[in-house]
Amino acid sequence: MEGLMPILASIFIGLGVISILIGALGLIRLPDVYARIHAAGIIDTAGVAFFILGMICLSGWSLVTVKLILIGIFLFFTSPISGHAIARVAHLSGITPEGRDLTGKKSPAKKAKNKTPVKTTAAKKSAKKKTAKTKRASS
C-alpha cells in the first residue's frame, strides 16, 4: 500500500497539470469573455481538485490532510462565485457574447465590443440632479 500512494499522487497531480494546461489553452483560443470565464472556471476547479487529491495522497492522514480538504471545499465554492461576478460585470458593461444566434430572432447589427459602460442607478440620479441644477441656474 505504501508504494501505491506515490503512484496515485503522481497520477492526480499529472491530471491537474493537464487540466490547467487545457484551461490555459481555452483562455487563448475562445472568442469572448463569457466563453473564457467558463473555460477558466470549470477547468481551474478541476485542476486544483486533482492537485489537492495528489497532495492528500502524499501527506497521509494527518492535520495537513484536513487543511487540504478545507482548502478544496473553499475553492470549490469560491471559484464559481468569482466567475459569476466577472460575467455579471461584463454583462453590465454591455459586452455581448460572440457566436451564432440559435434563438431564431433577427439580431441588429453587431454591437461594438468596447461599448461604454451602462450607468448605474446612482449615476443616473446624480446626472438628473446635475441637469436640474443647471436648469435652475440658467432660469
Helices and strands as residue ranges (DSSP letters): H 4-29, H 33-59, H 63-92, H 121-138
